[in-house]
Amino acid sequence: MDILEKTLSMLEKHPLCDHCLGRQFALLGYSIENIDRGRALKLSLTLQASTLNSSKNAEGIKRLKILATNGFSREAQETLQHLKKRVPKKSPSKTCFLCEDRFQLLDDLMQKALIKLADYEYTTFLVGVELPVAVEEREDEFKAAFEVGYGESIRHEFGRVLGKGIAEKTGKSAEYKKPDIVVIINPFAEHVRLQVNPLFVAGRYRKLVRDIPQSKWFCSSCRGKGCEKCGWTGKMYPESVEELASTPFLEAAEGEKTAFHASGREDIDARMLGSGRPFVIEISKPKKRFLDLKELGDAVNTNAEGRVEVSNLRFTDKAVVRKLKKAESAQKEYRVLIEFENDVSEEGLRFLEEKLSNALVKQQTPLRVLHRRADLIREKYIYKVKVKKVSLKSAEMEIRCQGGLYVKELVSGDEGRTTPNVSELLGNRANPVKLDVLNVIMDDP
């Protein structure tokens, strides 16, 4: 069966608009829109029917009437009028079998999308299409019945045509993998909504003081609602690295909320020094994306002066968050001030360096975090230890080790849950007094 005969068989059974007829043959020809394919096919059938009528073949009038009714063809209708043949009246309720005339709403849907998009800054977008299940099932049955092998789905055509129109109107680019915004359109409900994808900003932070948590710490009693215990703040600590670093970005982007991702975390009473710890701020539903990172970095450092500093800020994507989590075991360098129960000798400290350098440490989950972490034994490697005596009963130890090592427990022994440990090796009860993270050894992802 050739194309025209197949087209006629479709129109004999069902009313079809130009879009829906044309897209049954979408893969035939190049640089032709489906609406133009549909018009061309109907026009060709009109010419063919006129030829048959000129040959006194009654099939010609029959075909013209099919085209005038199920094909909604103005040319067929006017040809019938010219031949003084009765023109079948179009039923007010007759619509395209496949799209129910929803392709006539393209301009309205596009305008709704443009109005919503006007509130947002973005570079790339994607159009997603929601369809009733019945519409897709109907199309599948139609394709099977007429053995359609060169067609384009109704979902794909709506998305493609609307995407092309939005790109032309806005000057933005369609992006299929990581768009800034997804415009989700339901042509049958005549509804348009936006899925605004997060904005990601990466950098490094330094925590210059103790007793600031990395992330917001909700009150254990009220869970953030506010109570007498937390002074009605809902928080255990008045500020955090997350809040100090994220707030200016959230305000500038006019986002809904932020999430703070980092490569590991230091204890509340530990400082994060050196070049800082890698982090990513994830801003949900940002209205502004074209942010001045230098200006925002300066704002963070001014507002949190002497407490938190951020540096090396840059835009990134979600893949970097996954890399950060995988890199939590990256090598780290620590400095810990240790107080001993009894005096320590230089010989004892040299012995400590020898025993802990290039050592494998077994740590059962520390008692202080057992309430939130599984009770497991973890093995962590220490690459190098250097110890300096500070006083008769104190020393400063620098450690380069595998990330995830609990340094405080390496010092105290944690009631034997960490072996080897400083207390055990020297036979002298040791207590970690001050802990600093000196370096997180990893390339910025």
QUIFEN-V234576 format. One record per residue. SS is DSSP state (helix for helix, strand for strand, loop for the rest). D_LAST is the distance of its C-alpha to the last C-alpha in Angstrom with 1 decimal. Layout:
# QUIFEN-V234576
SS;D_LAST / SS;D_LAST
This chain:
# QUIFEN-V234576
loop;58.1 / loop;57.0 / helix;54.6 / helix;57.4 / helix;59.2 / helix;56.1 / helix;55.4 / helix;59.0 / helix;58.8 / helix;55.8 / helix;57.7 / helix;60.8 / helix;59.0 / loop;56.6 / loop;56.2 / loop;53.0 / loop;51.5 / helix;50.4 / helix;46.7 / helix;47.3 / helix;49.8 / helix;47.8 / helix;44.6 / helix;46.6 / helix;46.5 / loop;43.1 / loop;42.2 / loop;45.4 / loop;45.4 / loop;42.5 / loop;41.6 / loop;44.0 / loop;43.3 / helix;44.7 / helix;47.0 / helix;48.5 / helix;48.8 / helix;50.7 / helix;53.0 / helix;53.7 / helix;54.6 / helix;56.9 / helix;58.5 / helix;59.1 / helix;60.7 / helix;62.8 / helix;64.1 / helix;64.8 / helix;66.6 / helix;68.7 / helix;69.6 / helix;70.8 / helix;72.8 / helix;74.4 / loop;75.6 / loop;77.2 / loop;74.7 / loop;74.3 / helix;70.8 / helix;69.8 / helix;70.7 / helix;69.1 / helix;65.8 / helix;66.0 / helix;66.5 / helix;63.4 / helix;61.4 / helix;62.9 / helix;62.1 / loop;59.1 / loop;57.7 / loop;58.2 / loop;59.3 / helix;61.1 / helix;62.4 / helix;64.0 / helix;65.5 / helix;67.0 / helix;68.2 / helix;70.1 / helix;71.6 / helix;72.7 / loop;74.4 / loop;76.0 / loop;74.5 / loop;73.5 / loop;69.8 / loop;68.4 / loop;67.2 / loop;63.6 / loop;63.2 / loop;61.3 / loop;59.4 / loop;58.4 / loop;54.7 / loop;52.4 / loop;52.3 / loop;48.5 / loop;46.9 / loop;49.9 / loop;49.7 / helix;46.2 / helix;45.2 / helix;47.7 / helix;45.3 / helix;42.4 / helix;43.1 / helix;43.5 / helix;40.2 / helix;38.4 / helix;39.9 / helix;38.8 / helix;35.2 / helix;35.3 / helix;36.8 / helix;34.0 / helix;31.3 / loop;32.9 / loop;31.5 / loop;27.8 / loop;25.5 / loop;23.6 / loop;22.7 / strand;22.8 / strand;25.0 / strand;26.4 / strand;29.9 / strand;30.5 / strand;34.2 / loop;35.9 / loop;39.3 / loop;42.0 / helix;42.3 / helix;45.9 / helix;44.9 / helix;42.5 / helix;45.1 / helix;47.8 / helix;45.9 / helix;45.2 / helix;49.0 / helix;49.9 / helix;47.8 / helix;49.3 / helix;52.8 / loop;52.6 / loop;50.4 / loop;47.8 / loop;45.7 / loop;44.3 / loop;43.2 / loop;40.3 / loop;39.7 / helix;40.7 / helix;37.2 / helix;35.6 / helix;38.2 / helix;37.9 / helix;34.1 / helix;34.4 / helix;37.3 / helix;36.0 / helix;32.5 / helix;34.3 / helix;36.4 / helix;33.7 / helix;31.8 / helix;35.0 / helix;35.8 / helix;32.5 / loop;31.0 / loop;27.7 / strand;26.1 / strand;26.1 / loop;22.8 / loop;23.0 / loop;19.5 / loop;17.7 / loop;20.5 / loop;20.6 / strand;24.0 / strand;26.1 / strand;29.8 / strand;31.7 / strand;35.4 / strand;38.3 / loop;41.2 / loop;43.8 / loop;43.1 / loop;42.5 / strand;39.5 / strand;36.2 / strand;33.2 / strand;29.6 / strand;26.4 / strand;24.0 / loop;20.4 / loop;18.1 / strand;16.3 / strand;12.7 / strand;11.9 / strand;8.9 / strand;9.8 / strand;11.2 / strand;14.7 / strand;17.7 / strand;20.6 / loop;23.6 / loop;26.4 / loop;27.3 / loop;28.4 / loop;25.7 / strand;23.8 / loop;20.2 / loop;21.2 / loop;24.6 / loop;27.2 / strand;30.0 / loop;33.5 / loop;34.5 / loop;38.0 / loop;37.5 / loop;34.0 / loop;33.2 / loop;36.6 / loop;38.1 / loop;40.8 / loop;42.9 / loop;40.7 / loop;37.6 / loop;39.8 / loop;39.3 / loop;35.6 / loop;34.3 / strand;31.9 / loop;32.2 / loop;30.5 / loop;31.0 / loop;27.4 / strand;23.9 / helix;20.5 / helix;19.6 / helix;22.8 / helix;22.6 / helix;19.1 / helix;19.5 / helix;23.1 / helix;23.1 / helix;20.4 / helix;22.4 / helix;25.6 / helix;24.3 / helix;23.0 / loop;26.1 / loop;24.2 / loop;25.7 / strand;23.5 / strand;20.0 / strand;17.9 / strand;15.8 / strand;12.9 / strand;11.7 / loop;10.6 / loop;14.3 / loop;17.2 / loop;19.8 / loop;23.5 / loop;25.3 / loop;27.3 / strand;24.5 / strand;22.8 / strand;19.2 / strand;19.5 / strand;17.9 / strand;14.8 / strand;14.1 / strand;12.1 / strand;8.7 / strand;10.0 / strand;10.3 / strand;13.9 / strand;15.2 / strand;18.5 / strand;21.1 / loop;23.5 / loop;22.9 / loop;25.8 / loop;24.1 / loop;20.8 / loop;21.4 / loop;20.5 / loop;20.8 / helix;17.7 / helix;19.4 / helix;22.5 / helix;20.9 / helix;19.0 / helix;22.5 / helix;24.1 / helix;22.0 / helix;22.6 / helix;26.3 / helix;26.9 / loop;25.4 / loop;26.7 / loop;26.9 / loop;25.2 / strand;21.6 / strand;19.5 / strand;16.2 / strand;14.5 / strand;11.8 / strand;12.1 / strand;10.9 / strand;11.4 / strand;9.1 / loop;10.2 / helix;11.1 / helix;9.0 / helix;6.0 / helix;8.9 / helix;9.8 / helix;6.8 / helix;7.4 / helix;11.0 / helix;10.8 / helix;9.4 / helix;12.3 / helix;14.3 / loop;12.3 / loop;15.0 / strand;16.3 / strand;19.2 / strand;22.0 / strand;25.4 / strand;28.2 / strand;31.8 / strand;34.2 / strand;37.8 / strand;40.3 / loop;43.5 / loop;45.4 / loop;45.2 / loop;42.7 / loop;43.5 / helix;41.6 / helix;42.4 / helix;41.0 / helix;37.7 / helix;37.5 / helix;38.2 / helix;35.3 / helix;32.9 / helix;34.3 / helix;34.2 / helix;30.7 / loop;28.9 / loop;27.6 / strand;28.8 / strand;27.9 / strand;28.4 / strand;29.5 / strand;29.0 / strand;30.7 / loop;29.1 / loop;30.3 / helix;33.2 / helix;31.6 / helix;28.9 / loop;31.1 / loop;32.0 / loop;28.5 / loop;27.1 / loop;28.8 / loop;31.1 / loop;29.5 / strand;29.5 / strand;26.0 / strand;25.7 / strand;23.3 / strand;23.4 / strand;24.2 / strand;23.5 / strand;25.5 / strand;27.8 / strand;29.6 / strand;32.4 / strand;34.4 / strand;37.7 / strand;38.1 / strand;41.5 / loop;44.0 / loop;42.2 / strand;38.5 / strand;35.7 / strand;32.1 / strand;29.7 / strand;26.3 / strand;24.3 / strand;21.3 / strand;20.5 / loop;18.5 / loop;16.7 / loop;19.1 / loop;22.2 / loop;24.7 / helix;25.7 / helix;28.7 / helix;30.1 / helix;29.7 / helix;32.0 / helix;34.5 / loop;34.6 / loop;34.6 / loop;38.2 / loop;37.3 / loop;34.3 / strand;32.1 / strand;33.4 / loop;33.6 / loop;33.5 / helix;34.8 / helix;37.9 / helix;39.0 / helix;38.5 / helix;40.5 / loop;42.9 / loop;42.3 / loop;40.8 / strand;37.6 / strand;35.9 / strand;32.4 / strand;33.2 / strand;30.1 / strand;26.5 / strand;23.5 / strand;19.9 / strand;19.5 / strand;16.0 / strand;12.9 / loop;12.0 / loop;8.4 / loop;6.0 / loop;3.8 / loop;0.0
